Amino acid sequence: MRHSLWSIAIAGLAFGSLGMVGGTAFGGELGPLVVGYGLLVALSALYLVGGLAVRERVWTRLARPMPTSTQPDRLAGRRVF
């Protein structure tokens, strides 16, 4: 089964948010640790979303334009140097 990077980014955002919210329920030293790692995962997922958005935008801009004129199918119609 093939997974896209978008689904990984959305899962990272979900787990990071869950870690940040769920970390407040823990007491002692474990709570701030879980909140910190949740924040790290959420920020990493946001960075991934930004990179994927830029990559998608660049690839749509680099689409090859369709030729406006027809290509000659014989050598007599071309310049040969």
C-alpha positions as CSV (number, residue, x, y, z in Angstrom):
1,M,0.0,0.0,0.0
2,R,1.4,3.4,-1.0
3,H,1.3,6.3,1.4
4,S,1.7,9.9,0.4
5,L,3.7,12.4,2.4
6,W,0.5,14.5,2.9
7,S,-1.0,11.7,5.1
8,I,2.3,11.5,7.1
9,A,2.1,15.3,7.7
10,I,-1.5,15.2,8.8
11,A,-0.8,12.3,11.1
12,G,2.2,14.2,12.5
13,L,0.0,17.2,13.2
14,A,-2.6,15.0,14.9
15,F,-0.1,13.1,17.1
16,G,1.8,16.3,18.0
17,S,-1.4,18.1,19.0
18,L,-2.5,15.0,21.0
19,G,0.9,15.0,22.7
20,M,0.7,18.7,23.6
21,V,-2.8,18.4,25.0
22,G,-2.3,15.0,26.6
23,G,1.0,16.1,28.2
24,T,-0.8,18.5,30.4
25,A,-2.6,15.6,32.1
26,F,0.6,14.0,33.3
27,G,2.2,15.2,36.5
28,G,5.9,15.4,37.5
29,E,8.7,15.5,35.0
30,L,6.9,13.4,32.4
31,G,4.3,16.0,31.5
32,P,6.6,18.8,30.2
33,L,8.6,16.2,28.4
34,V,5.5,14.9,26.5
35,V,4.4,18.5,25.8
36,G,7.9,19.3,24.4
37,Y,8.0,16.3,22.1
38,G,4.5,17.0,21.0
39,L,5.5,20.5,20.1
40,L,8.5,19.2,18.2
41,V,6.4,16.7,16.2
42,A,3.8,19.3,15.4
43,L,6.3,21.9,14.2
44,S,8.1,19.2,12.2
45,A,4.8,18.3,10.6
46,L,4.1,22.0,9.8
47,Y,7.5,22.3,8.2
48,L,6.7,19.2,6.1
49,V,3.4,20.7,5.0
50,G,5.1,23.9,4.0
51,G,7.7,22.0,2.0
52,L,5.1,19.9,0.3
53,A,3.0,22.9,-0.6
54,V,6.1,24.6,-2.2
55,R,7.0,21.5,-4.1
56,E,3.5,21.1,-5.4
57,R,3.4,24.7,-6.5
58,V,6.8,24.5,-8.3
59,W,5.8,21.3,-10.1
60,T,2.6,22.8,-11.4
61,R,4.4,25.9,-12.7
62,L,7.0,23.8,-14.5
63,A,4.5,22.0,-16.6
64,R,5.7,22.0,-20.2
65,P,3.8,24.5,-22.4
66,M,2.0,23.2,-25.4
67,P,3.7,24.3,-28.7
68,T,1.7,27.1,-30.4
69,S,3.0,26.3,-33.9
70,T,2.9,23.0,-35.6
71,Q,6.2,21.2,-36.0
72,P,7.3,20.6,-39.6
73,D,7.3,16.9,-40.4
74,R,9.9,17.2,-43.2
75,L,13.4,18.5,-43.4
76,A,12.6,21.1,-46.1
77,G,10.6,23.2,-43.6
78,R,13.5,23.4,-41.1
79,R,16.6,25.5,-41.1
80,V,19.7,23.3,-41.1
81,F,23.0,25.0,-40.4
